[in-house]
């Protein structure tokens, strides 16, 4: 399966959004999000997420603005064993 960078960006932003939605629904007050997509992290940190063309990025921004603590960490793609394994299973 061929996947371009835009597809990966949307897939990863959707995964982050779904994780935040689940954590909020479970009433967690502190969440740690590990991301291996530097472009996704930059879009959320540069202050332009609220007006992004990507719906998931705008929604992630809204969840980050809620009354809870979210700690975001960048991890190297090679160290992200779960995502690496799932990506290989899809291909």
Jmol script that loads the backbone (N, CA, C; Angstrom):
load data "model"
ATOM      1  N   UNK A   1       0.847  -1.174   0.000  1.00  0.00           N
ATOM      2  CA  UNK A   1       0.000   0.000   0.000  1.00  0.00           C
ATOM      3  C   UNK A   1       0.889   1.232   0.000  1.00  0.00           C
ATOM      4  N   UNK A   2       0.682   2.101  -0.953  1.00  0.00           N
ATOM      5  CA  UNK A   2       1.463   3.327  -1.023  1.00  0.00           C
ATOM      6  C   UNK A   2       0.758   4.415  -0.216  1.00  0.00           C
ATOM      7  N   UNK A   3       1.531   5.068   0.624  1.00  0.00           N
ATOM      8  CA  UNK A   3       0.987   6.129   1.463  1.00  0.00           C
ATOM      9  C   UNK A   3       1.906   7.337   1.346  1.00  0.00           C
ATOM     10  N   UNK A   4       1.334   8.503   1.050  1.00  0.00           N
ATOM     11  CA  UNK A   4       2.180   9.691   0.975  1.00  0.00           C
ATOM     12  C   UNK A   4       2.187  10.418   2.318  1.00  0.00           C
ATOM     13  N   UNK A   5       2.991  11.457   2.415  1.00  0.00           N
ATOM     14  CA  UNK A   5       3.167  12.182   3.678  1.00  0.00           C
ATOM     15  C   UNK A   5       1.858  12.806   4.163  1.00  0.00           C
ATOM     16  N   UNK A   6       1.020  13.281   3.257  1.00  0.00           N
ATOM     17  CA  UNK A   6      -0.258  13.884   3.667  1.00  0.00           C
ATOM     18  C   UNK A   6      -1.148  12.839   4.311  1.00  0.00           C
ATOM     19  N   UNK A   7      -1.154  11.622   3.747  1.00  0.00           N
ATOM     20  CA  UNK A   7      -1.939  10.537   4.339  1.00  0.00           C
ATOM     21  C   UNK A   7      -1.445  10.213   5.738  1.00  0.00           C
ATOM     22  N   UNK A   8      -0.141  10.113   5.896  1.00  0.00           N
ATOM     23  CA  UNK A   8       0.452   9.799   7.204  1.00  0.00           C
ATOM     24  C   UNK A   8       0.100  10.892   8.210  1.00  0.00           C
ATOM     25  N   UNK A   9       0.198  12.146   7.786  1.00  0.00           N
ATOM     26  CA  UNK A   9      -0.123  13.286   8.650  1.00  0.00           C
ATOM     27  C   UNK A   9      -1.569  13.194   9.141  1.00  0.00           C
ATOM     28  N   UNK A  10      -2.497  12.903   8.228  1.00  0.00           N
ATOM     29  CA  UNK A  10      -3.911  12.797   8.600  1.00  0.00           C
ATOM     30  C   UNK A  10      -4.171  11.580   9.493  1.00  0.00           C
ATOM     31  N   UNK A  11      -3.529  10.476   9.195  1.00  0.00           N
ATOM     32  CA  UNK A  11      -3.707   9.264  10.002  1.00  0.00           C
ATOM     33  C   UNK A  11      -3.216   9.504  11.424  1.00  0.00           C
ATOM     34  N   UNK A  12      -2.037  10.093  11.550  1.00  0.00           N
ATOM     35  CA  UNK A  12      -1.472  10.333  12.880  1.00  0.00           C
ATOM     36  C   UNK A  12      -2.256  11.391  13.651  1.00  0.00           C
ATOM     37  N   UNK A  13      -2.711  12.431  12.968  1.00  0.00           N
ATOM     38  CA  UNK A  13      -3.496  13.444  13.675  1.00  0.00           C
ATOM     39  C   UNK A  13      -4.827  12.857  14.127  1.00  0.00           C
ATOM     40  N   UNK A  14      -5.408  11.973  13.329  1.00  0.00           N
ATOM     41  CA  UNK A  14      -6.655  11.310  13.729  1.00  0.00           C
ATOM     42  C   UNK A  14      -6.430  10.409  14.940  1.00  0.00           C
ATOM     43  N   UNK A  15      -5.302   9.711  14.970  1.00  0.00           N
ATOM     44  CA  UNK A  15      -4.990   8.838  16.105  1.00  0.00           C
ATOM     45  C   UNK A  15      -4.816   9.652  17.390  1.00  0.00           C
ATOM     46  N   UNK A  16      -4.132  10.788  17.307  1.00  0.00           N
ATOM     47  CA  UNK A  16      -3.960  11.653  18.478  1.00  0.00           C
ATOM     48  C   UNK A  16      -5.316  12.170  18.946  1.00  0.00           C
ATOM     49  N   UNK A  17      -6.127  12.617  18.002  1.00  0.00           N
ATOM     50  CA  UNK A  17      -7.456  13.132  18.344  1.00  0.00           C
ATOM     51  C   UNK A  17      -8.296  12.060  19.041  1.00  0.00           C
ATOM     52  N   UNK A  18      -8.322  10.863  18.498  1.00  0.00           N
ATOM     53  CA  UNK A  18      -9.114   9.791  19.108  1.00  0.00           C
ATOM     54  C   UNK A  18      -8.600   9.450  20.505  1.00  0.00           C
ATOM     55  N   UNK A  19      -7.288   9.493  20.700  1.00  0.00           N
ATOM     56  CA  UNK A  19      -6.729   9.252  22.029  1.00  0.00           C
ATOM     57  C   UNK A  19      -7.144  10.321  23.023  1.00  0.00           C
ATOM     58  N   UNK A  20      -7.113  11.574  22.590  1.00  0.00           N
ATOM     59  CA  UNK A  20      -7.536  12.670  23.469  1.00  0.00           C
ATOM     60  C   UNK A  20      -9.029  12.589  23.787  1.00  0.00           C
ATOM     61  N   UNK A  21      -9.826  12.248  22.790  1.00  0.00           N
ATOM     62  CA  UNK A  21     -11.264  12.103  23.019  1.00  0.00           C
ATOM     63  C   UNK A  21     -11.542  11.002  24.044  1.00  0.00           C
ATOM     64  N   UNK A  22     -10.854   9.902  23.919  1.00  0.00           N
ATOM     65  CA  UNK A  22     -11.026   8.794  24.861  1.00  0.00           C
ATOM     66  C   UNK A  22     -10.588   9.194  26.267  1.00  0.00           C
ATOM     67  N   UNK A  23      -9.432   9.843  26.375  1.00  0.00           N
ATOM     68  CA  UNK A  23      -8.931  10.276  27.682  1.00  0.00           C
ATOM     69  C   UNK A  23      -9.890  11.265  28.338  1.00  0.00           C
ATOM     70  N   UNK A  24     -10.453  12.197  27.549  1.00  0.00           N
ATOM     71  CA  UNK A  24     -11.397  13.175  28.094  1.00  0.00           C
ATOM     72  C   UNK A  24     -12.668  12.470  28.565  1.00  0.00           C
ATOM     73  N   UNK A  25     -13.150  11.518  27.770  1.00  0.00           N
ATOM     74  CA  UNK A  25     -14.374  10.784  28.127  1.00  0.00           C
ATOM     75  C   UNK A  25     -14.175   9.969  29.406  1.00  0.00           C
ATOM     76  N   UNK A  26     -12.945   9.521  29.652  1.00  0.00           N
ATOM     77  CA  UNK A  26     -12.635   8.746  30.852  1.00  0.00           C
ATOM     78  C   UNK A  26     -12.286   9.646  32.036  1.00  0.00           C
ATOM     79  N   UNK A  27     -12.394  10.977  31.844  1.00  0.00           N
ATOM     80  CA  UNK A  27     -12.161  11.983  32.890  1.00  0.00           C
ATOM     81  C   UNK A  27     -10.726  12.012  33.409  1.00  0.00           C
ATOM     82  N   UNK A  28      -9.766  11.697  32.563  1.00  0.00           N
ATOM     83  CA  UNK A  28      -8.371  11.828  32.964  1.00  0.00           C
ATOM     84  C   UNK A  28      -8.040  13.309  33.090  1.00  0.00           C
ATOM     85  N   UNK A  29      -7.244  13.674  34.060  1.00  0.00           N
ATOM     86  CA  UNK A  29      -6.862  15.069  34.267  1.00  0.00           C
ATOM     87  C   UNK A  29      -5.439  15.351  33.799  1.00  0.00           C
ATOM     88  N   UNK A  30      -4.666  14.280  33.585  1.00  0.00           N
ATOM     89  CA  UNK A  30      -3.305  14.410  33.066  1.00  0.00           C
ATOM     90  C   UNK A  30      -3.106  13.350  31.993  1.00  0.00           C
ATOM     91  N   UNK A  31      -2.574  13.779  30.851  1.00  0.00           N
ATOM     92  CA  UNK A  31      -2.382  12.879  29.729  1.00  0.00           C
ATOM     93  C   UNK A  31      -0.995  13.119  29.145  1.00  0.00           C
ATOM     94  N   UNK A  32      -0.332  12.049  28.781  1.00  0.00           N
ATOM     95  CA  UNK A  32       0.952  12.156  28.089  1.00  0.00           C
ATOM     96  C   UNK A  32       0.768  11.591  26.691  1.00  0.00           C
ATOM     97  N   UNK A  33       1.080  12.408  25.707  1.00  0.00           N
ATOM     98  CA  UNK A  33       0.921  12.010  24.310  1.00  0.00           C
ATOM     99  C   UNK A  33       2.301  11.872  23.694  1.00  0.00           C
ATOM    100  N   UNK A  34       2.577  10.704  23.153  1.00  0.00           N
ATOM    101  CA  UNK A  34       3.844  10.470  22.461  1.00  0.00           C
ATOM    102  C   UNK A  34       3.580  10.504  20.969  1.00  0.00           C
ATOM    103  N   UNK A  35       4.337  11.317  20.272  1.00  0.00           N
ATOM    104  CA  UNK A  35       4.174  11.453  18.825  1.00  0.00           C
ATOM    105  C   UNK A  35       5.522  11.284  18.155  1.00  0.00           C
ATOM    106  N   UNK A  36       5.517  10.620  17.015  1.00  0.00           N
ATOM    107  CA  UNK A  36       6.771  10.497  16.276  1.00  0.00           C
ATOM    108  C   UNK A  36       6.766  11.340  15.003  1.00  0.00           C
ATOM    109  N   UNK A  37       5.722  12.124  14.797  1.00  0.00           N
ATOM    110  CA  UNK A  37       5.619  12.964  13.617  1.00  0.00           C
ATOM    111  C   UNK A  37       5.950  14.405  13.996  1.00  0.00           C
ATOM    112  N   UNK A  38       7.163  14.830  13.653  1.00  0.00           N
ATOM    113  CA  UNK A  38       7.616  16.181  14.016  1.00  0.00           C
ATOM    114  C   UNK A  38       6.758  17.262  13.368  1.00  0.00           C
ATOM    115  N   UNK A  39       6.274  17.017  12.148  1.00  0.00           N
ATOM    116  CA  UNK A  39       5.445  17.999  11.466  1.00  0.00           C
ATOM    117  C   UNK A  39       4.121  18.206  12.215  1.00  0.00           C
ATOM    118  N   UNK A  40       3.562  17.137  12.748  1.00  0.00           N
ATOM    119  CA  UNK A  40       2.321  17.237  13.528  1.00  0.00           C
ATOM    120  C   UNK A  40       2.561  18.043  14.797  1.00  0.00           C
ATOM    121  N   UNK A  41       3.655  17.776  15.470  1.00  0.00           N
ATOM    122  CA  UNK A  41       3.987  18.498  16.698  1.00  0.00           C
ATOM    123  C   UNK A  41       4.151  19.995  16.408  1.00  0.00           C
ATOM    124  N   UNK A  42       4.880  20.319  15.349  1.00  0.00           N
ATOM    125  CA  UNK A  42       5.101  21.731  15.006  1.00  0.00           C
ATOM    126  C   UNK A  42       3.783  22.438  14.691  1.00  0.00           C
ATOM    127  N   UNK A  43       2.871  21.749  13.981  1.00  0.00           N
ATOM    128  CA  UNK A  43       1.591  22.391  13.669  1.00  0.00           C
ATOM    129  C   UNK A  43       0.793  22.703  14.905  1.00  0.00           C
ATOM    130  N   UNK A  44       0.945  21.907  15.949  1.00  0.00           N
ATOM    131  CA  UNK A  44       0.201  22.154  17.182  1.00  0.00           C
ATOM    132  C   UNK A  44       0.887  23.196  18.064  1.00  0.00           C
ATOM    133  N   UNK A  45       2.186  23.349  17.927  1.00  0.00           N
ATOM    134  CA  UNK A  45       2.930  24.261  18.785  1.00  0.00           C
ATOM    135  C   UNK A  45       3.115  25.655  18.190  1.00  0.00           C
ATOM    136  N   UNK A  46       2.923  25.820  16.896  1.00  0.00           N
ATOM    137  CA  UNK A  46       3.243  27.101  16.270  1.00  0.00           C
ATOM    138  C   UNK A  46       2.145  28.157  16.406  1.00  0.00           C
ATOM    139  N   UNK A  47       1.052  27.825  17.085  1.00  0.00           N
ATOM    140  CA  UNK A  47      -0.001  28.792  17.323  1.00  0.00           C
ATOM    141  C   UNK A  47      -1.021  28.902  16.201  1.00  0.00           C
ATOM    142  N   UNK A  48      -0.825  28.157  15.129  1.00  0.00           N
ATOM    143  CA  UNK A  48      -1.739  28.237  13.996  1.00  0.00           C
ATOM    144  C   UNK A  48      -2.721  27.063  13.941  1.00  0.00           C
ATOM    145  N   UNK A  49      -2.675  26.199  14.929  1.00  0.00           N
ATOM    146  CA  UNK A  49      -3.540  25.010  14.920  1.00  0.00           C
ATOM    147  C   UNK A  49      -5.009  25.374  14.914  1.00  0.00           C
ATOM    148  N   UNK A  50      -5.368  26.458  15.549  1.00  0.00           N
ATOM    149  CA  UNK A  50      -6.785  26.860  15.638  1.00  0.00           C
ATOM    150  C   UNK A  50      -7.367  27.207  14.277  1.00  0.00           C
ATOM    151  N   UNK A  51      -6.516  27.581  13.328  1.00  0.00           N
ATOM    152  CA  UNK A  51      -7.012  27.943  11.998  1.00  0.00           C
ATOM    153  C   UNK A  51      -6.488  27.000  10.912  1.00  0.00           C
ATOM    154  N   UNK A  52      -6.045  25.838  11.298  1.00  0.00           N
ATOM    155  CA  UNK A  52      -5.508  24.855  10.352  1.00  0.00           C
ATOM    156  C   UNK A  52      -6.576  24.416   9.364  1.00  0.00           C
ATOM    157  N   UNK A  53      -6.140  24.037   8.165  1.00  0.00           N
ATOM    158  CA  UNK A  53      -7.040  23.478   7.159  1.00  0.00           C
ATOM    159  C   UNK A  53      -7.442  22.051   7.505  1.00  0.00           C
ATOM    160  N   UNK A  54      -6.704  21.437   8.408  1.00  0.00           N
ATOM    161  CA  UNK A  54      -6.958  20.055   8.790  1.00  0.00           C
ATOM    162  C   UNK A  54      -7.892  20.028  10.000  1.00  0.00           C
ATOM    163  N   UNK A  55      -9.072  19.476   9.803  1.00  0.00           N
ATOM    164  CA  UNK A  55     -10.098  19.458  10.849  1.00  0.00           C
ATOM    165  C   UNK A  55      -9.581  18.814  12.132  1.00  0.00           C
ATOM    166  N   UNK A  56      -8.836  17.714  12.008  1.00  0.00           N
ATOM    167  CA  UNK A  56      -8.332  17.017  13.190  1.00  0.00           C
ATOM    168  C   UNK A  56      -7.388  17.886  14.003  1.00  0.00           C
ATOM    169  N   UNK A  57      -6.577  18.696  13.343  1.00  0.00           N
ATOM    170  CA  UNK A  57      -5.644  19.586  14.044  1.00  0.00           C
ATOM    171  C   UNK A  57      -6.422  20.636  14.830  1.00  0.00           C
ATOM    172  N   UNK A  58      -7.459  21.202  14.218  1.00  0.00           N
ATOM    173  CA  UNK A  58      -8.293  22.170  14.939  1.00  0.00           C
ATOM    174  C   UNK A  58      -8.951  21.522  16.151  1.00  0.00           C
ATOM    175  N   UNK A  59      -9.414  20.289  16.007  1.00  0.00           N
ATOM    176  CA  UNK A  59     -10.071  19.609  17.117  1.00  0.00           C
ATOM    177  C   UNK A  59      -9.066  19.248  18.216  1.00  0.00           C
ATOM    178  N   UNK A  60      -7.857  18.842  17.833  1.00  0.00           N
ATOM    179  CA  UNK A  60      -6.812  18.565  18.824  1.00  0.00           C
ATOM    180  C   UNK A  60      -6.521  19.838  19.607  1.00  0.00           C
ATOM    181  N   UNK A  61      -6.435  20.962  18.895  1.00  0.00           N
ATOM    182  CA  UNK A  61      -6.193  22.252  19.546  1.00  0.00           C
ATOM    183  C   UNK A  61      -7.276  22.540  20.589  1.00  0.00           C
ATOM    184  N   UNK A  62      -8.527  22.277  20.239  1.00  0.00           N
ATOM    185  CA  UNK A  62      -9.632  22.493  21.186  1.00  0.00           C
ATOM    186  C   UNK A  62      -9.485  21.598  22.414  1.00  0.00           C
ATOM    187  N   UNK A  63      -9.115  20.345  22.204  1.00  0.00           N
ATOM    188  CA  UNK A  63      -8.933  19.438  23.346  1.00  0.00           C
ATOM    189  C   UNK A  63      -7.763  19.893  24.218  1.00  0.00           C
ATOM    190  N   UNK A  64      -6.712  20.407  23.601  1.00  0.00           N
ATOM    191  CA  UNK A  64      -5.561  20.886  24.378  1.00  0.00           C
ATOM    192  C   UNK A  64      -5.912  22.119  25.197  1.00  0.00           C
ATOM    193  N   UNK A  65      -6.950  22.840  24.805  1.00  0.00           N
ATOM    194  CA  UNK A  65      -7.364  24.050  25.515  1.00  0.00           C
ATOM    195  C   UNK A  65      -8.298  23.766  26.687  1.00  0.00           C
ATOM    196  N   UNK A  66      -8.698  22.515  26.846  1.00  0.00           N
ATOM    197  CA  UNK A  66      -9.608  22.157  27.937  1.00  0.00           C
ATOM    198  C   UNK A  66      -8.864  22.178  29.278  1.00  0.00           C
ATOM    199  N   UNK A  67      -9.601  22.029  30.345  1.00  0.00           N
ATOM    200  CA  UNK A  67      -9.047  22.114  31.692  1.00  0.00           C
ATOM    201  C   UNK A  67      -8.414  20.790  32.118  1.00  0.00           C
ATOM    202  N   UNK A  68      -7.232  20.519  31.588  1.00  0.00           N
ATOM    203  CA  UNK A  68      -6.451  19.349  31.969  1.00  0.00           C
ATOM    204  C   UNK A  68      -5.014  19.566  31.548  1.00  0.00           C
ATOM    205  N   UNK A  69      -4.141  18.695  31.975  1.00  0.00           N
ATOM    206  CA  UNK A  69      -2.721  18.821  31.669  1.00  0.00           C
ATOM    207  C   UNK A  69      -2.351  17.795  30.605  1.00  0.00           C
ATOM    208  N   UNK A  70      -1.827  18.289  29.489  1.00  0.00           N
ATOM    209  CA  UNK A  70      -1.369  17.405  28.419  1.00  0.00           C
ATOM    210  C   UNK A  70       0.114  17.635  28.225  1.00  0.00           C
ATOM    211  N   UNK A  71       0.882  16.582  28.373  1.00  0.00           N
ATOM    212  CA  UNK A  71       2.317  16.626  28.145  1.00  0.00           C
ATOM    213  C   UNK A  71       2.596  15.907  26.830  1.00  0.00           C
ATOM    214  N   UNK A  72       3.142  16.628  25.858  1.00  0.00           N
ATOM    215  CA  UNK A  72       3.462  16.039  24.558  1.00  0.00           C
ATOM    216  C   UNK A  72       4.947  15.740  24.480  1.00  0.00           C
ATOM    217  N   UNK A  73       5.246  14.568  23.998  1.00  0.00           N
ATOM    218  CA  UNK A  73       6.643  14.159  23.858  1.00  0.00           C
ATOM    219  C   UNK A  73       6.897  13.689  22.432  1.00  0.00           C
ATOM    220  N   UNK A  74       8.021  14.101  21.886  1.00  0.00           N
ATOM    221  CA  UNK A  74       8.433  13.602  20.573  1.00  0.00           C
ATOM    222  C   UNK A  74       9.324  12.388  20.795  1.00  0.00           C
ATOM    223  N   UNK A  75       8.996  11.323  20.096  1.00  0.00           N
ATOM    224  CA  UNK A  75       9.838  10.129  20.149  1.00  0.00           C
ATOM    225  C   UNK A  75      10.279   9.794  18.730  1.00  0.00           C
ATOM    226  N   UNK A  76      11.445   9.243  18.610  1.00  0.00           N
ATOM    227  CA  UNK A  76      11.947   8.863  17.297  1.00  0.00           C
ATOM    228  C   UNK A  76      11.111   7.721  16.730  1.00  0.00           C
ATOM    229  N   UNK A  77      10.867   7.762  15.440  1.00  0.00           N
ATOM    230  CA  UNK A  77      10.042   6.753  14.788  1.00  0.00           C
ATOM    231  C   UNK A  77      10.574   5.350  15.039  1.00  0.00           C
ATOM    232  N   UNK A  78      11.872   5.183  15.046  1.00  0.00           N
ATOM    233  CA  UNK A  78      12.473   3.873  15.296  1.00  0.00           C
ATOM    234  C   UNK A  78      12.217   3.351  16.698  1.00  0.00           C
ATOM    235  N   UNK A  79      11.982   4.248  17.640  1.00  0.00           N
ATOM    236  CA  UNK A  79      11.704   3.848  19.018  1.00  0.00           C
ATOM    237  C   UNK A  79      10.225   3.591  19.270  1.00  0.00           C
ATOM    238  N   UNK A  80       9.398   3.892  18.295  1.00  0.00           N
ATOM    239  CA  UNK A  80       7.957   3.713  18.442  1.00  0.00           C
ATOM    240  C   UNK A  80       7.585   2.333  17.894  1.00  0.00           C
ATOM    241  N   UNK A  81       7.808   1.310  18.672  1.00  0.00           N
ATOM    242  CA  UNK A  81       7.645  -0.073  18.232  1.00  0.00           C
ATOM    243  C   UNK A  81       6.210  -0.414  17.839  1.00  0.00           C
ATOM    244  N   UNK A  82       5.228   0.097  18.570  1.00  0.00           N
ATOM    245  CA  UNK A  82       3.834  -0.221  18.273  1.00  0.00           C
ATOM    246  C   UNK A  82       3.442   0.332  16.909  1.00  0.00           C
ATOM    247  N   UNK A  83       3.725   1.611  16.666  1.00  0.00           N
ATOM    248  CA  UNK A  83       3.370   2.235  15.386  1.00  0.00           C
ATOM    249  C   UNK A  83       4.143   1.571  14.249  1.00  0.00           C
ATOM    250  N   UNK A  84       5.405   1.250  14.500  1.00  0.00           N
ATOM    251  CA  UNK A  84       6.221   0.610  13.468  1.00  0.00           C
ATOM    252  C   UNK A  84       5.641  -0.751  13.096  1.00  0.00           C
ATOM    253  N   UNK A  85       5.246  -1.514  14.089  1.00  0.00           N
ATOM    254  CA  UNK A  85       4.674  -2.844  13.860  1.00  0.00           C
ATOM    255  C   UNK A  85       3.349  -2.739  13.101  1.00  0.00           C
ATOM    256  N   UNK A  86       2.498  -1.807  13.511  1.00  0.00           N
ATOM    257  CA  UNK A  86       1.193  -1.629  12.844  1.00  0.00           C
ATOM    258  C   UNK A  86       1.380  -1.154  11.411  1.00  0.00           C
ATOM    259  N   UNK A  87       2.326  -0.276  11.190  1.00  0.00           N
ATOM    260  CA  UNK A  87       2.584   0.222   9.842  1.00  0.00           C
ATOM    261  C   UNK A  87       3.035  -0.878   8.910  1.00  0.00           C
ATOM    262  N   UNK A  88       3.864  -1.788   9.412  1.00  0.00           N
ATOM    263  CA  UNK A  88       4.335  -2.908   8.601  1.00  0.00           C
ATOM    264  C   UNK A  88       3.197  -3.899   8.332  1.00  0.00           C
ATOM    265  N   UNK A  89       2.289  -4.050   9.286  1.00  0.00           N
ATOM    266  CA  UNK A  89       1.166  -4.982   9.111  1.00  0.00           C
ATOM    267  C   UNK A  89       0.208  -4.489   8.037  1.00  0.00           C
ATOM    268  N   UNK A  90       0.055  -3.161   7.914  1.00  0.00           N
ATOM    269  CA  UNK A  90      -0.849  -2.601   6.914  1.00  0.00           C
ATOM    270  C   UNK A  90      -0.263  -2.765   5.531  1.00  0.00           C
ATOM    271  N   UNK A  91       1.048  -2.570   5.411  1.00  0.00           N
ATOM    272  CA  UNK A  91       1.721  -2.615   4.108  1.00  0.00           C
ATOM    273  C   UNK A  91       1.844  -3.958   3.598  1.00  0.00           C
TER     274      UNK A  91
END
end "model"
wireframe off; spacefill off
backbone 0.3
color backbone group
